Amino acid sequence: MGSSEHEIRRVQGSGPGQPPERWRYARHLAALAAASAEVPASAEVVASGHVSATGEAARPAEACASAEAARPAEAAVPAEAAAFADQREAEAVAVVLRDPDPVMAESAVVTHLDRRAVRLLADGRFPGWARAMETALHGRLFPSGRLREWTLLKAIAAGEPWSAAELTAASDWCQRTAAQTVTSYEALGVLAAAARSHRVRDAAARRLRKRASA
């Protein structure tokens, strides 16, 4: 489920009458941002590599860690309006997933999910948004898996129920992001003991030691 398995093929186009792939990728990101009232990334930024075309937002762990400080909080939205907005965003996701290049389309959707989830982690709208996205992503393993892992990170961050088995079975991306961002002693302990990579185990152990000595 990692981004290396879904790297976008770097070709000039995907068929007669189709705009070049990178242009479509940028256009999809802009459409998804507009549907969620986010600020869209320009095609220039995407082309420069500041926005990953591999299914991961650039430096997602850093973005997650600094989300509350660096981004304005989501405004309070009535439940009915929030549901309508989530449905509109889900419909936009479904449109993108109908692109003839499924790898590129799923990568664009995952980049969008990363941006939105970071913004909604501390927001009460996250569960409703996640349910709407789950419906739109039905049958798409890569983006569905990323959404499940954001839901896991949300549960850990909010002190909600989560399982060590789910965290140890999560992707390298999820374990790395958790090791760099979560504050839960239990989650860091699980990662320090049983994360898949030595790098993540070491990062989690360092954070545990740092917190113990603070």
Buried (B, 14 or more C-beta within 10 A) or exposed (E): BBBEEBBBEEEEBBEEEEEEBBBBBBBBBBBBBBBBEBEBBBBEBBBEEEBBBBBBBBEBBBBBBEBEEEEEEBEEBEEEEBBEBBBBBBEBBBBBBEBEBEBBBBBBBBBBBBBBBBBBBBBEBBEBBBBBBBEBBEEBEBBBBBBBBBBBBBBBBEEEEBEBEBBBEBBBBBBBBBBBBBEBEEBBBBBBEBBBEEEBBBBBBEBBEEEEEE
